[in-house]
Amino acid sequence: MTNKNKPGTLREISESVRKSLRSSRAAKLQRAAAKRPRRARGVTAVFLDRDGTLCEEVGYVNHIDRVRLFPWTAEAVRKLNRAGVLVIVTTNQSGVGRGYFPEELVQRVHQKIALELAASDARLDAFYYCPHHPEASEKAYRKDCDCRKPRTGMLDEAAKRFHIDLKSSYVVGDSSRDMEMGFNAGVRTILVMTGYGRGNYENLRHRWRRQPDMIAENLLEAVEKILGEIRNQKLEVRNQKNSERKQWKVEDVF
């Protein structure tokens, strides 16, 4: 007659212990994975200021002939396109509200910029501009709006439309307003030394409540720094995943 309570062999006991350890450690790993914050699933974007960053700074662009792209702009935008990064222009255009030029001119200027870049196989995904000013002479544009930099209205609208993860995105510009907008939205900021950038940085940075995350000589250098960070982030994620796979394999041995 078989004794059901008879102790198992050493081999059976050892196997039971291993199974118990595997189950316990797998559960711990699953709990740890569940506690880790998940990465946002939105896309990365680079928000570019227009005058002084994308184009030469010439003051109010009150005529379409005053628009001049920097010679490196097309290459910079093309690099972002090929990396799968959205490229979006955000610009304050209070000259509309002040009565210096019509809103229609802003749209024509943006069309010209887009066509010139397209001729060099570079693409801008969207333009956002703020025509308002709290003291605008044109009543229709006289408002304390959320879209005027350094407020984040233009970024927020773009984020909703394109499903952008602002935390993984960047603002590139030549003014403290651009940097402040980036700080307010929680994106990385890069100040370029073109346009008003160098003068602002050398003469006014001691007044800024916070310094830009990076400094770049121009838009092309800014883009190279952005793409370098993105590559490093992808490498860190890959290494982390590989480390987790190895950990699971080690646990499976027991």
C-alpha angles and dihedrals in degrees: 000000000000119000107223091197094055111129116251125244121274090256092052092049092048091051090049091052091050092051091049092050092048092050093047096047093044089054091050092051091049091050091049091049091050091053094052113098112252119236116251113258096214123110126260119249137185113216111207128199111225114216113051094011109047095016135024115278107247101154118251110005095224094157130041092232089067092069112104123167118216111253091244097047098093093050092049094050092044091055090054091047092053091048090056093246119143115240115207129174119219118184140166110229103179089154085086093058092042090056096244094125138352124267088241089068091059089056092048091050091052091048090052092050092049092049094048091051093045088056086061093046093256125129135202111204097206146347123222121183137174115218094179135103130176090234099036116154089218107077094210089061098040104110143116093239134181094231098065113098132279085039116082104233096116092049092046092051092048091047091056095045097046100028091242123182100222092192090065095041136091141223118210119190148131100238140067088241089064091049093047091050089053093049091049092051095044096242130134114267132214123186114205122209093226124094109008092339102101095044092047092048097046097041108028110027092097087067096051117107089218135014123236116266090238141008122216133182092228143339094283093055090046091054092049089053091048094050090047091055092047091051091050092049091051090049091051091051091049092049091049092052091048090050091051092049091051090049091053091050091051091051091050090061091068 
